Amino acid sequence: MKIKLVAYGIAKDILQSNSLDYELVGQKSIGELKSQLSGEFAEFDKLQSLRFAVGEEYQSDDYLLNENEEVVIIPPVSGG
Amino acid sequence: MIDIQIKETALSTQECEQTVADDAAGGTVIFIGTVRNQTKGKKVVRLDFESFVPMAKKEMLKIAQEVEKRWGALHVAIHHRVGSLDIGELPVIIAVATPHRKAAFEACEYAIDTLKKTVPIWKKEVFEDGEVWVAAHP
């Protein structure tokens, strides 16, 4: 299943892109996406935290993704 | 009244103060975040901020609404800057006006603490010999 990943901050550096089409294999949850990304890009595992947003809201690991959905990778925030 | 802004231009403390001004407010607390010249003794050249703006505004609004609800704030202004900031410039200003001062202090502290945890804004420290995304690693 294809989804669209959007990345900010250090996630953008890790993916070397701020947006890319991504093929999700097997399960379709945010949790699965997280494991697949960490397997592919070891740097994600080293982060303090890794969250994901869909529809401009944080989503939990059990959130099920839809075909072509846009998922924003939220690495540790550091505003202020 | 709630005023949420993410701007690419300089923030104004005076503007925030005026935005929350109210004759019914006995106290106004304004938190001003400033770009420091060093981190752990290492000289900082500048800070680069980026944001997922629509979501950041939503999360900032949630904070302001909580401040209204929990501390009875009359007005809340949260302004955040993005882009490249030099030493001494202001990345963030939070102004909270409440009927009594204690609530304003508490609410303002809650607002900046929560902003640092939930609002999708990222800062990169640029040193003379490299750069680091702040708080990215444990």
Backbone of each chain as ProteinMPNN parsed JSONL, in Angstrom:
{"seq_chain_A": "MKIKLVAYGIAKDILQSNSLDYELVGQKSIGELKSQLSGEFAEFDKLQSLRFAVGEEYQSDDYLLNENEEVVIIPPVSGG", "coords_chain_A": {"N_chain_A": [[0.838, -1.194, 0.0], [0.494, 2.182, -0.833], [1.688, 5.14, 0.718], [1.942, 8.643, 1.593], [4.77, 10.17, 2.761], [5.682, 12.81, 4.895], [8.231, 14.894, 6.005], [9.873, 16.549, 8.709], [12.38, 18.62, 10.318], [14.887, 16.711, 11.915], [14.02, 14.348, 10.839], [13.656, 14.838, 8.187], [16.278, 15.144, 7.361], [17.164, 12.53, 7.794], [15.642, 11.016, 5.993], [16.457, 12.262, 3.775], [14.862, 13.919, 2.332], [11.929, 15.969, 2.049], [9.511, 14.994, 1.5], [7.998, 12.008, 0.409], [6.838, 9.275, -1.659], [5.778, 6.267, -0.277], [6.109, 2.791, 0.209], [4.164, 0.67, 2.009], [4.492, -2.323, 3.636], [2.726, -5.375, 4.463], [1.1, -5.081, 7.579], [-0.941, -2.203, 8.333], [-0.759, -0.194, 10.179], [0.154, 2.725, 12.159], [2.056, 1.977, 14.018], [3.269, -0.207, 12.754], [4.301, 1.079, 10.547], [6.195, 2.622, 11.818], [7.997, 0.631, 12.77], [8.821, -0.426, 10.325], [10.048, 1.787, 9.126], [12.12, 2.265, 10.971], [13.569, -0.042, 10.629], [14.507, 0.306, 8.074], [15.777, 2.763, 8.114], [18.103, 3.239, 10.272], [18.691, 5.402, 11.889], [16.324, 6.504, 12.848], [15.66, 5.014, 15.056], [17.367, 5.926, 16.963], [16.424, 8.257, 17.918], [15.048, 10.506, 20.389], [12.296, 10.469, 20.578], [9.529, 9.432, 18.501], [6.969, 10.444, 16.633], [3.785, 10.429, 14.891], [1.682, 12.125, 12.569], [-1.594, 12.487, 11.286], [-3.868, 14.187, 9.295], [-3.288, 16.564, 10.588], [-3.17, 15.956, 13.282], [-1.826, 14.3, 16.161], [-1.327, 10.779, 16.022], [-2.063, 7.544, 17.358], [-0.194, 4.432, 17.83], [-1.873, 2.388, 16.961], [-3.425, 3.408, 14.974], [-4.995, 3.036, 11.865], [-3.784, 3.161, 8.632], [-4.742, 4.633, 5.495], [-4.872, 3.967, 1.959], [-2.759, 6.022, 0.045], [-2.717, 7.974, 2.0], [-1.616, 10.894, 3.753], [1.11, 11.062, 5.803], [2.638, 12.59, 8.48], [5.855, 12.777, 9.68], [6.897, 13.16, 12.934], [9.558, 14.131, 14.532], [11.412, 14.521, 17.687], [10.145, 17.443, 19.154], [11.124, 20.9, 19.361], [10.468, 23.563, 19.951], [10.168, 27.054, 21.018]], "CA_chain_A": [[0.0, 0.0, 0.0], [1.284, 3.413, -0.931], [1.304, 6.313, 1.498], [2.856, 9.758, 1.351], [5.443, 10.599, 3.983], [6.172, 14.182, 4.935], [9.195, 14.908, 7.102], [10.423, 17.832, 9.176], [13.498, 18.552, 11.256], [15.9, 15.683, 11.695], [13.425, 13.283, 10.012], [13.917, 15.258, 6.805], [17.693, 14.818, 7.117], [17.306, 11.068, 7.75], [15.066, 10.55, 4.718], [17.074, 13.104, 2.734], [13.768, 14.466, 1.525], [10.844, 16.418, 2.932], [8.278, 14.28, 1.172], [8.201, 10.923, -0.549], [5.864, 8.188, -1.716], [6.382, 5.177, 0.49], [5.369, 1.533, 0.117], [4.009, 0.039, 3.313], [4.213, -3.752, 3.435], [2.073, -6.044, 5.586], [0.128, -4.33, 8.359], [-1.108, -0.824, 7.872], [-0.899, 0.731, 11.301], [1.26, 3.653, 12.424], [3.075, 1.197, 14.711], [3.992, -0.977, 11.733], [5.07, 2.046, 9.756], [7.331, 2.995, 12.655], [8.998, -0.449, 12.732], [9.386, -0.545, 8.973], [10.967, 2.917, 8.918], [13.309, 2.066, 11.804], [14.351, -1.106, 10.007], [15.12, 0.817, 6.856], [16.644, 3.899, 8.46], [18.46, 2.982, 11.678], [18.751, 6.674, 12.614], [15.048, 6.772, 13.52], [15.678, 4.308, 16.331], [18.231, 6.631, 17.915], [15.794, 9.506, 18.348], [14.429, 10.594, 21.712], [10.909, 10.047, 20.389], [9.121, 9.478, 17.103], [5.51, 10.455, 16.571], [3.246, 10.583, 13.541], [0.435, 12.889, 12.506], [-2.444, 12.416, 10.101], [-4.92, 15.196, 9.433], [-2.789, 17.593, 11.507], [-3.329, 15.523, 14.679], [-1.019, 13.137, 16.529], [-2.078, 9.53, 15.978], [-1.416, 6.495, 18.151], [0.377, 3.317, 17.073], [-2.887, 1.5, 16.369], [-4.154, 4.097, 13.904], [-4.854, 2.327, 10.586], [-3.577, 4.079, 7.505], [-5.455, 4.391, 4.246], [-4.141, 4.148, 0.707], [-2.435, 7.399, -0.34], [-2.849, 8.921, 3.108], [-0.408, 11.663, 4.04], [1.552, 10.866, 7.184], [3.734, 13.495, 8.795], [6.764, 12.242, 10.705], [7.189, 14.205, 13.928], [10.669, 13.814, 15.436], [11.287, 15.305, 18.92], [9.943, 18.863, 18.869], [12.032, 21.751, 20.156], [10.108, 24.974, 19.811], [10.396, 27.91, 22.165]], "C_chain_A": [[0.876, 1.248, 0.0], [0.748, 4.483, 0.012], [2.279, 7.433, 1.148], [3.446, 10.194, 2.687], [5.896, 12.043, 3.837], [7.07, 14.283, 6.165], [9.679, 16.319, 7.417], [11.635, 17.573, 10.066], [14.471, 17.446, 10.897], [15.348, 14.538, 10.84], [13.666, 13.567, 8.528], [15.363, 14.927, 6.422], [17.875, 13.304, 6.957], [16.789, 10.522, 6.417], [15.708, 11.228, 3.513], [16.024, 13.656, 1.769], [12.68, 14.956, 2.474], [9.513, 15.763, 2.587], [8.574, 13.172, 0.174], [7.063, 9.914, -0.513], [6.528, 6.967, -1.107], [5.485, 3.945, 0.421], [5.36, 0.853, 1.485], [3.668, -1.418, 3.085], [3.52, -4.324, 4.67], [1.027, -5.179, 6.245], [0.109, -2.858, 7.952], [-1.243, 0.175, 9.007], [0.321, 1.65, 11.394], [2.41, 2.891, 13.103], [3.929, 0.4, 13.74], [4.854, -0.075, 10.864], [6.348, 2.419, 10.503], [8.404, 1.904, 12.607], [9.641, -0.558, 11.362], [10.403, 0.571, 8.701], [12.259, 2.732, 9.712], [14.2, 0.971, 11.246], [15.132, -0.593, 8.806], [16.13, 1.935, 7.13], [16.951, 3.818, 9.955], [18.458, 4.257, 12.523], [17.454, 6.974, 13.372], [14.998, 6.152, 14.906], [16.468, 5.051, 17.4], [17.585, 7.906, 18.458], [15.157, 9.376, 19.728], [12.97, 10.133, 21.663], [10.594, 10.125, 18.907], [7.606, 9.368, 17.063], [5.071, 10.691, 15.13], [1.93, 11.339, 13.602], [-0.278, 12.616, 11.189], [-3.552, 13.435, 10.323], [-4.573, 16.244, 10.477], [-3.058, 17.269, 12.978], [-2.382, 14.354, 14.934], [-1.897, 11.894, 16.482], [-1.309, 8.46, 16.753], [-0.962, 5.36, 17.24], [-0.676, 2.447, 16.388], [-3.737, 2.176, 15.286], [-3.912, 3.378, 12.573], [-4.823, 3.313, 9.424], [-4.389, 3.65, 6.286], [-4.527, 4.623, 3.058], [-3.979, 5.651, 0.406], [-2.562, 8.442, 0.774], [-1.512, 9.642, 3.338], [-0.081, 11.553, 5.526], [2.747, 11.78, 7.447], [4.561, 12.9, 9.926], [7.139, 13.388, 11.648], [8.332, 13.742, 14.83], [10.549, 14.698, 16.684], [11.179, 16.803, 18.619], [10.827, 19.702, 19.784], [11.749, 23.23, 19.937], [10.435, 25.757, 21.067], [11.786, 28.462, 22.211]], "O_chain_A": [[1.859, 1.346, 0.735], [-0.458, 4.712, 0.103], [3.3, 7.209, 0.498], [2.72, 10.54, 3.619], [6.422, 12.447, 2.799], [6.707, 13.811, 7.242], [9.865, 17.155, 6.532], [11.875, 16.448, 10.505], [14.833, 17.264, 9.734], [16.115, 13.831, 10.187], [13.855, 12.651, 7.728], [15.635, 14.488, 5.305], [18.635, 12.848, 6.103], [17.424, 9.67, 5.796], [15.515, 10.806, 2.373], [16.268, 13.831, 0.575], [12.524, 14.424, 3.574], [8.516, 15.95, 3.284], [9.314, 13.374, -0.789], [6.412, 9.721, 0.514], [7.69, 6.671, -1.384], [4.266, 4.039, 0.556], [6.405, 0.51, 2.037], [2.678, -1.732, 2.423], [3.702, -3.827, 5.781], [0.168, -4.608, 5.574], [1.032, -2.357, 7.31], [-1.78, 1.267, 8.82], [1.366, 1.392, 10.796], [3.581, 3.125, 12.806], [5.151, 0.336, 13.875], [5.978, -0.419, 10.498], [7.426, 2.52, 9.918], [9.584, 2.204, 12.425], [10.85, -0.756, 11.245], [11.467, 0.337, 8.129], [13.351, 3.001, 9.21], [15.424, 1.031, 11.365], [16.265, -1.005, 8.557], [17.173, 2.039, 6.483], [16.166, 4.267, 10.79], [18.248, 4.199, 13.735], [17.481, 7.623, 14.418], [14.373, 6.693, 15.818], [16.266, 4.836, 18.595], [18.132, 8.555, 19.35], [14.783, 8.288, 20.165], [12.478, 9.489, 22.59], [11.294, 10.793, 18.146], [7.033, 8.336, 17.412], [5.859, 11.092, 14.274], [1.165, 11.211, 14.558], [0.341, 12.527, 10.129], [-4.106, 13.53, 11.418], [-5.453, 16.755, 11.169], [-3.163, 18.166, 13.814], [-2.157, 13.521, 14.055], [-3.069, 11.941, 16.856], [-0.079, 8.467, 16.8], [-1.289, 5.32, 16.054], [-0.403, 1.838, 15.354], [-4.662, 1.567, 14.75], [-2.765, 3.137, 12.195], [-5.699, 4.163, 9.264], [-4.675, 2.47, 6.083], [-3.546, 5.363, 3.138], [-4.929, 6.429, 0.5], [-2.52, 9.645, 0.516], [-0.437, 9.075, 3.143], [-0.888, 11.905, 6.386], [3.741, 11.744, 6.721], [4.038, 12.563, 10.988], [7.628, 14.434, 11.222], [8.091, 13.025, 15.802], [9.663, 15.551, 16.735], [12.019, 17.362, 17.915], [11.227, 19.252, 20.858], [12.662, 24.037, 19.761], [10.915, 25.202, 22.055], [12.124, 29.207, 23.131]]}, "seq_chain_B": "MIDIQIKETALSTQECEQTVADDAAGGTVIFIGTVRNQTKGKKVVRLDFESFVPMAKKEMLKIAQEVEKRWGALHVAIHHRVGSLDIGELPVIIAVATPHRKAAFEACEYAIDTLKKTVPIWKKEVFEDGEVWVAAHP", "coords_chain_B": {"N_chain_B": [[-10.004, 36.178, 24.712], [-8.191, 34.698, 22.085], [-5.026, 34.651, 20.585], [-3.175, 33.391, 18.099], [-0.121, 33.015, 16.502], [2.178, 32.301, 13.861], [5.113, 33.395, 12.65], [7.248, 34.747, 10.077], [8.616, 36.978, 10.422], [9.997, 39.506, 12.659], [9.046, 39.158, 16.1], [6.814, 40.936, 18.311], [6.91, 42.209, 21.496], [5.469, 44.268, 22.541], [3.21, 44.261, 20.911], [2.028, 41.833, 21.676], [1.484, 42.399, 24.333], [-0.362, 44.468, 24.083], [-2.372, 43.085, 22.793], [-3.418, 41.374, 24.756], [-4.307, 43.119, 26.639], [-6.507, 44.309, 29.153], [-9.072, 45.797, 31.054], [-10.116, 44.337, 33.095], [-8.175, 42.68, 33.895], [-6.001, 41.788, 36.424], [-3.439, 41.019, 36.401], [-0.746, 40.508, 34.139], [1.249, 38.2, 32.551], [4.165, 37.914, 30.714], [5.98, 35.81, 28.766], [9.122, 35.763, 27.357], [10.976, 34.299, 24.964], [14.392, 33.948, 24.186], [17.081, 33.961, 21.824], [19.931, 32.37, 22.75], [23.496, 32.95, 23.248], [25.124, 30.788, 23.538], [25.477, 27.2, 23.988], [25.859, 24.897, 26.439], [28.432, 25.943, 26.811], [29.351, 26.129, 24.245], [29.799, 28.151, 21.426], [27.05, 29.651, 19.878], [25.965, 30.339, 16.615], [23.643, 30.953, 15.168], [20.068, 30.277, 15.233], [18.002, 28.005, 13.536], [14.651, 27.763, 12.759], [11.996, 25.546, 12.03], [8.663, 24.626, 11.004], [5.699, 22.602, 11.103], [3.32, 24.137, 10.032], [0.29, 24.354, 9.942], [-0.523, 22.342, 11.757], [0.953, 23.034, 13.992], [-0.217, 25.464, 14.682], [-2.733, 24.544, 15.434], [-2.062, 22.99, 17.689], [-0.999, 24.967, 19.322], [-3.272, 26.455, 19.723], [-4.795, 24.643, 21.222], [-3.338, 24.681, 23.601], [-3.725, 27.336, 24.408], [-6.477, 27.328, 24.779], [-6.703, 25.565, 26.892], [-5.43, 27.054, 28.822], [-7.223, 29.157, 29.107], [-9.405, 27.739, 30.102], [-8.469, 26.341, 32.402], [-7.143, 28.244, 33.997], [-8.71, 30.442, 33.902], [-8.102, 32.504, 32.113], [-8.259, 35.738, 30.678], [-7.315, 36.691, 28.275], [-5.148, 35.294, 25.803], [-2.07, 35.247, 24.2], [-0.079, 33.688, 21.833], [2.806, 33.738, 20.193], [4.954, 32.596, 17.68], [8.106, 32.456, 16.141], [9.5, 31.603, 12.942], [12.164, 30.38, 10.782], [15.444, 31.797, 10.183], [17.19, 32.789, 13.015], [18.999, 35.304, 14.719], [21.413, 35.751, 17.408], [19.939, 36.928, 20.376], [17.539, 37.56, 19.198], [13.928, 36.974, 19.146], [12.372, 33.956, 19.556], [9.927, 33.147, 20.615], [6.922, 34.407, 22.101], [4.798, 34.575, 24.838], [1.822, 35.665, 26.113], [-0.236, 36.138, 28.877], [-3.222, 37.111, 30.317], [-4.852, 37.519, 33.326], [-7.445, 37.654, 35.896], [-6.213, 37.669, 38.451], [-2.813, 37.746, 39.639], [-1.357, 35.335, 40.27], [-2.44, 33.184, 38.857], [-1.798, 33.925, 36.282], [1.014, 33.706, 36.199], [1.322, 30.918, 36.627], [-0.14, 29.853, 34.475], [1.223, 30.818, 32.273], [3.673, 29.572, 32.514], [2.864, 26.915, 32.242], [2.011, 27.064, 29.587], [4.379, 27.584, 28.031], [5.941, 25.388, 28.741], [4.366, 23.272, 27.783], [4.17, 23.88, 25.085], [6.774, 23.346, 24.29], [6.725, 20.614, 24.326], [4.648, 19.644, 22.699], [4.103, 21.117, 20.356], [4.571, 21.113, 16.896], [7.343, 22.236, 16.099], [10.639, 22.816, 15.157], [14.011, 23.222, 16.162], [17.209, 24.133, 15.051], [20.459, 24.203, 16.116], [23.03, 26.242, 15.12], [26.402, 26.033, 14.921], [29.843, 27.252, 14.916], [31.225, 25.233, 13.75], [29.486, 23.299, 12.809], [26.159, 21.772, 12.97], [23.16, 21.127, 14.905], [20.16, 19.345, 15.497], [18.003, 20.326, 17.946], [17.357, 18.552, 20.956], [16.828, 16.169, 19.67], [18.096, 13.717, 20.113], [18.503, 11.277, 22.809]], "CA_chain_B": [[-9.606, 36.193, 23.318], [-6.966, 33.936, 21.833], [-4.309, 35.102, 19.392], [-2.104, 32.44, 17.775], [0.566, 33.416, 15.269], [3.515, 31.807, 13.506], [5.547, 34.447, 11.731], [8.618, 34.72, 9.559], [9.206, 38.278, 10.727], [10.274, 39.721, 14.08], [7.917, 39.214, 17.026], [6.757, 42.173, 19.079], [6.419, 42.082, 22.865], [4.455, 45.316, 22.704], [1.989, 43.81, 20.249], [1.409, 40.805, 22.526], [0.982, 43.073, 25.53], [-1.586, 45.187, 23.7], [-3.4, 42.104, 22.434], [-4.057, 40.786, 25.943], [-4.672, 44.189, 27.585], [-7.922, 44.264, 29.553], [-9.292, 46.49, 32.328], [-10.49, 43.359, 34.12], [-6.995, 41.861, 34.207], [-5.178, 42.309, 37.498], [-2.046, 40.661, 36.132], [-0.379, 39.963, 32.827], [2.607, 37.662, 32.531], [4.645, 37.74, 29.346], [7.219, 35.061, 28.652], [9.853, 36.088, 26.129], [12.099, 33.394, 24.687], [15.451, 34.663, 23.482], [18.157, 33.115, 21.298], [21.144, 32.492, 23.572], [24.738, 32.957, 22.468], [25.901, 29.563, 23.732], [24.853, 26.005, 24.543], [26.888, 24.136, 27.154], [29.74, 26.544, 26.599], [29.721, 26.187, 22.829], [29.259, 29.374, 20.83], [25.988, 29.48, 18.884], [25.995, 31.376, 15.586], [22.241, 31.31, 14.955], [19.131, 29.162, 15.334], [17.059, 27.872, 12.422], [13.392, 27.138, 13.185], [11.001, 25.2, 11.024], [7.415, 24.194, 11.624], [4.562, 22.098, 10.345], [2.538, 25.29, 10.49], [-1.128, 24.186, 10.292], [-0.66, 21.545, 12.978], [1.53, 23.815, 15.092], [-1.234, 26.434, 15.106], [-3.772, 23.783, 16.146], [-1.548, 22.608, 19.008], [-0.888, 26.202, 20.114], [-4.651, 26.805, 20.092], [-5.184, 23.746, 22.323], [-2.684, 25.189, 24.814], [-4.397, 28.577, 24.8], [-7.815, 26.985, 25.271], [-6.515, 24.971, 28.218], [-5.097, 28.171, 29.708], [-8.496, 29.848, 29.373], [-10.277, 26.879, 30.882], [-7.944, 25.959, 33.707], [-6.719, 29.392, 34.803], [-9.645, 31.551, 33.715], [-7.426, 33.621, 31.448], [-9.122, 36.628, 29.893], [-6.741, 36.701, 26.929], [-3.893, 34.561, 25.648], [-1.4, 35.418, 22.903], [1.115, 32.854, 21.652], [3.425, 34.037, 18.901], [6.222, 31.884, 17.482], [8.818, 32.842, 14.926], [10.223, 30.549, 12.225], [13.222, 30.894, 9.921], [16.769, 31.937, 10.773], [17.226, 33.835, 14.044], [20.305, 35.651, 15.264], [21.511, 35.865, 18.861], [19.184, 38.048, 20.929], [16.201, 37.655, 18.614], [12.9, 36.324, 19.946], [11.643, 32.865, 18.897], [8.577, 32.944, 21.135], [6.362, 35.282, 23.142], [3.499, 34.118, 25.341], [1.246, 36.645, 27.041], [-1.465, 35.654, 29.516], [-3.841, 38.087, 31.221], [-5.857, 36.885, 34.203], [-7.913, 38.595, 36.916], [-5.229, 37.758, 39.537], [-1.477, 37.481, 39.087], [-0.846, 33.979, 40.473], [-2.905, 32.351, 37.745], [-1.076, 34.326, 35.066], [2.338, 33.082, 36.27], [1.184, 29.466, 36.443], [-0.64, 29.558, 33.135], [2.269, 31.139, 31.311], [4.66, 28.5, 32.621], [2.236, 25.749, 31.605], [1.952, 27.274, 28.134], [5.698, 27.411, 27.391], [6.364, 23.997, 28.963], [3.59, 22.393, 26.904], [4.59, 24.198, 23.714], [8.04, 22.65, 24.018], [6.491, 19.177, 24.232], [3.606, 19.198, 21.769], [3.921, 21.898, 19.129], [5.553, 20.689, 15.895], [8.323, 23.244, 15.691], [11.96, 22.235, 15.383], [15.088, 24.213, 16.098], [18.55, 23.625, 14.777], [21.512, 25.108, 16.578], [24.134, 26.325, 14.168], [27.667, 26.419, 15.552], [30.859, 27.634, 13.929], [31.778, 24.048, 13.099], [28.483, 22.263, 12.569], [24.802, 22.091, 13.405], [22.501, 20.039, 15.636], [18.73, 19.474, 15.792], [17.911, 20.328, 19.403], [16.532, 17.552, 21.657], [16.515, 15.017, 18.818], [18.628, 12.469, 20.685], [18.486, 11.221, 24.285]], "C_chain_B": [[-8.272, 35.456, 23.154], [-6.331, 34.431, 20.54], [-3.104, 34.187, 19.164], [-1.436, 32.892, 16.478], [1.895, 32.673, 15.104], [3.995, 32.728, 12.4], [6.984, 34.256, 11.259], [9.337, 36.037, 9.825], [9.282, 38.465, 12.24], [9.0, 39.792, 14.916], [7.988, 40.51, 17.83], [6.127, 41.94, 20.446], [5.28, 43.071, 23.096], [3.12, 44.891, 22.088], [1.261, 42.78, 21.119], [0.779, 41.431, 23.763], [-0.338, 43.78, 25.22], [-2.733, 44.225, 23.401], [-4.14, 41.573, 23.653], [-4.526, 41.837, 26.957], [-6.177, 44.162, 27.875], [-8.067, 44.949, 30.911], [-9.646, 45.533, 33.46], [-9.312, 42.488, 34.55], [-6.175, 42.52, 35.314], [-3.708, 42.0, 37.27], [-1.859, 40.12, 34.736], [1.042, 39.451, 32.934], [2.991, 37.429, 31.084], [5.958, 36.973, 29.389], [7.85, 35.407, 27.315], [11.011, 35.112, 25.987], [13.119, 34.134, 23.834], [16.515, 33.691, 22.977], [19.434, 33.413, 22.083], [22.404, 32.392, 22.72], [25.574, 31.69, 22.639], [25.034, 28.426, 24.237], [25.961, 25.163, 25.144], [28.288, 24.64, 26.816], [30.164, 26.664, 25.15], [29.019, 27.37, 22.166], [28.237, 29.073, 19.73], [26.033, 30.654, 17.9], [24.585, 31.893, 15.315], [21.371, 30.074, 15.192], [18.226, 29.176, 14.108], [15.824, 27.135, 12.916], [12.569, 26.747, 11.978], [9.789, 24.6, 11.712], [6.493, 23.556, 10.611], [3.425, 23.031, 10.761], [1.06, 24.999, 10.827], [-1.344, 23.391, 11.572], [-0.121, 22.308, 14.188], [0.501, 24.822, 15.611], [-2.35, 25.747, 15.887], [-3.318, 23.458, 17.569], [-1.399, 23.832, 19.912], [-2.274, 26.646, 20.592], [-5.128, 25.946, 21.261], [-4.599, 24.25, 23.646], [-3.426, 26.422, 25.329], [-5.785, 28.291, 25.373], [-7.745, 26.38, 26.67], [-6.215, 26.072, 29.252], [-6.355, 28.97, 30.072], [-9.328, 29.058, 30.376], [-9.762, 26.693, 32.312], [-7.608, 27.154, 34.606], [-7.636, 30.611, 34.643], [-9.019, 32.759, 33.054], [-8.423, 34.439, 30.62], [-8.648, 36.64, 28.441], [-5.413, 35.941, 26.931], [-3.327, 34.852, 24.26], [-0.187, 34.499, 22.875], [1.64, 33.121, 20.25], [4.744, 33.271, 18.806], [6.816, 32.294, 16.146], [9.384, 31.593, 14.27], [11.249, 31.199, 11.294], [14.526, 30.989, 10.69], [16.788, 33.081, 11.771], [18.642, 34.043, 14.57], [20.243, 35.715, 16.788], [20.729, 37.102, 19.322], [17.8, 38.219, 20.334], [15.231, 36.78, 19.414], [12.176, 35.234, 19.171], [10.192, 32.77, 19.362], [8.206, 34.014, 22.162], [5.002, 34.71, 23.534], [3.008, 35.143, 26.356], [-0.087, 36.113, 27.556], [-1.97, 36.719, 30.482], [-4.939, 37.386, 32.008], [-6.322, 37.913, 35.235], [-6.892, 38.77, 38.052], [-3.881, 37.203, 39.087], [-1.005, 36.022, 39.171], [-1.21, 33.076, 39.296], [-2.129, 32.665, 36.469], [0.32, 33.704, 35.036], [2.249, 31.587, 35.951], [0.813, 29.115, 35.006], [0.445, 29.788, 32.082], [3.346, 30.049, 31.324], [4.129, 27.215, 31.976], [2.311, 25.881, 30.082], [3.312, 27.047, 27.465], [6.186, 25.97, 27.57], [5.656, 23.053, 27.985], [3.963, 22.625, 25.444], [5.848, 23.421, 23.338], [7.865, 21.149, 23.853], [5.595, 18.783, 23.07], [3.57, 19.916, 20.422], [4.992, 21.528, 18.093], [6.366, 21.85, 15.292], [9.678, 22.651, 16.054], [13.023, 23.308, 15.267], [16.418, 23.521, 15.922], [19.538, 24.668, 15.269], [22.639, 25.07, 15.568], [25.352, 26.87, 14.897], [28.662, 26.83, 14.476], [31.33, 26.431, 13.122], [30.753, 22.938, 12.881], [27.112, 22.69, 13.05], [24.12, 20.87, 14.004], [21.014, 20.343, 15.796], [18.565, 19.321, 17.298], [16.947, 19.246, 19.902], [16.219, 16.3, 20.836], [16.933, 13.702, 19.459], [18.609, 12.483, 22.211], [19.807, 11.717, 24.876]], "O_chain_B": [[-7.363, 35.581, 23.975], [-7.01, 34.609, 19.529], [-2.142, 34.205, 19.93], [-2.111, 33.123, 15.474], [2.629, 32.45, 16.067], [3.369, 32.832, 11.346], [7.816, 33.678, 11.958], [10.514, 36.193, 9.498], [8.709, 37.688, 13.004], [8.008, 40.398, 14.511], [9.054, 41.099, 18.009], [4.971, 41.53, 20.551], [4.28, 42.765, 23.745], [2.053, 45.125, 22.655], [0.042, 42.84, 21.281], [-0.312, 41.048, 24.185], [-1.297, 43.703, 25.987], [-3.894, 44.497, 23.706], [-5.348, 41.346, 23.598], [-5.075, 41.493, 28.004], [-7.0, 44.012, 26.972], [-7.27, 44.705, 31.817], [-9.498, 45.867, 34.635], [-9.435, 41.662, 35.455], [-5.713, 43.652, 35.172], [-2.833, 42.631, 37.863], [-2.692, 39.377, 34.217], [1.94, 40.179, 33.358], [2.24, 36.823, 30.32], [6.934, 37.434, 29.981], [7.198, 35.353, 26.273], [11.927, 35.109, 26.809], [12.77, 34.847, 22.892], [16.813, 32.7, 23.644], [19.945, 34.533, 22.083], [22.39, 31.83, 21.625], [26.601, 31.524, 21.981], [23.986, 28.653, 24.841], [26.892, 24.761, 24.447], [29.204, 23.855, 26.57], [31.213, 27.234, 24.851], [27.814, 27.566, 22.322], [28.52, 28.34, 18.783], [26.128, 31.813, 18.305], [24.355, 33.1, 15.24], [21.882, 28.963, 15.335], [17.745, 30.23, 13.693], [15.923, 26.021, 13.431], [12.451, 27.509, 11.019], [9.867, 24.129, 12.846], [6.492, 23.907, 9.431], [2.679, 22.757, 11.701], [0.615, 25.369, 11.913], [-2.223, 23.709, 12.373], [-0.685, 22.228, 15.28], [0.36, 25.013, 16.819], [-2.853, 26.286, 16.873], [-4.073, 23.622, 18.528], [-1.64, 23.754, 21.117], [-2.433, 27.142, 21.707], [-5.782, 26.442, 22.178], [-5.273, 24.247, 24.676], [-3.716, 26.539, 26.52], [-6.213, 28.931, 26.333], [-8.599, 26.638, 27.519], [-6.681, 26.023, 30.39], [-6.517, 29.401, 31.213], [-9.871, 29.597, 31.341], [-10.496, 26.858, 33.286], [-7.767, 27.085, 35.824], [-7.359, 31.68, 35.188], [-9.35, 33.899, 33.381], [-9.304, 33.892, 29.957], [-9.449, 36.606, 27.507], [-4.668, 35.945, 27.911], [-4.031, 34.716, 23.259], [0.638, 34.527, 23.788], [1.003, 32.778, 19.254], [5.551, 33.293, 19.735], [6.106, 32.457, 15.153], [9.713, 30.627, 14.957], [11.209, 32.405, 11.05], [14.697, 30.343, 11.724], [16.445, 34.213, 11.43], [19.377, 33.089, 14.829], [19.164, 35.73, 17.379], [20.844, 38.178, 18.734], [16.97, 38.938, 20.89], [15.64, 35.964, 20.24], [11.442, 35.533, 18.229], [9.321, 32.359, 18.595], [9.027, 34.46, 22.962], [4.17, 34.402, 22.681], [3.693, 35.447, 27.333], [-0.949, 35.696, 26.783], [-1.234, 37.174, 31.357], [-5.828, 36.751, 31.442], [-5.663, 38.935, 35.427], [-6.718, 39.877, 38.561], [-3.82, 36.299, 38.254], [-0.337, 35.529, 38.263], [-0.383, 32.305, 38.809], [-1.841, 31.771, 35.673], [0.77, 33.23, 33.993], [2.995, 31.065, 35.123], [1.378, 28.201, 34.407], [0.557, 29.031, 31.118], [3.862, 29.658, 30.277], [4.851, 26.521, 31.26], [2.637, 24.922, 29.382], [3.382, 26.38, 26.433], [6.777, 25.396, 26.654], [6.276, 22.147, 27.429], [4.06, 21.679, 24.662], [5.973, 22.909, 22.226], [8.74, 20.476, 23.308], [5.759, 17.701, 22.507], [3.055, 19.369, 19.447], [6.186, 21.619, 18.38], [6.119, 22.343, 14.191], [9.845, 22.06, 17.12], [12.959, 24.184, 14.404], [16.715, 22.496, 16.536], [19.475, 25.841, 14.901], [23.139, 24.004, 15.208], [25.351, 27.987, 15.413], [28.368, 26.766, 13.283], [31.771, 26.563, 11.98], [31.117, 21.767, 12.78], [26.92, 23.825, 13.485], [24.446, 19.731, 13.667], [20.639, 21.451, 16.18], [18.946, 18.297, 17.863], [15.868, 19.052, 19.342], [15.426, 15.462, 21.266], [16.224, 12.7, 19.366], [18.685, 13.542, 22.836], [19.967, 11.739, 26.097]]}, "name": "protein", "num_of_chains": 2, "seq": "MKIKLVAYGIAKDILQSNSLDYELVGQKSIGELKSQLSGEFAEFDKLQSLRFAVGEEYQSDDYLLNENEEVVIIPPVSGGMIDIQIKETALSTQECEQTVADDAAGGTVIFIGTVRNQTKGKKVVRLDFESFVPMAKKEMLKIAQEVEKRWGALHVAIHHRVGSLDIGELPVIIAVATPHRKAAFEACEYAIDTLKKTVPIWKKEVFEDGEVWVAAHP"}
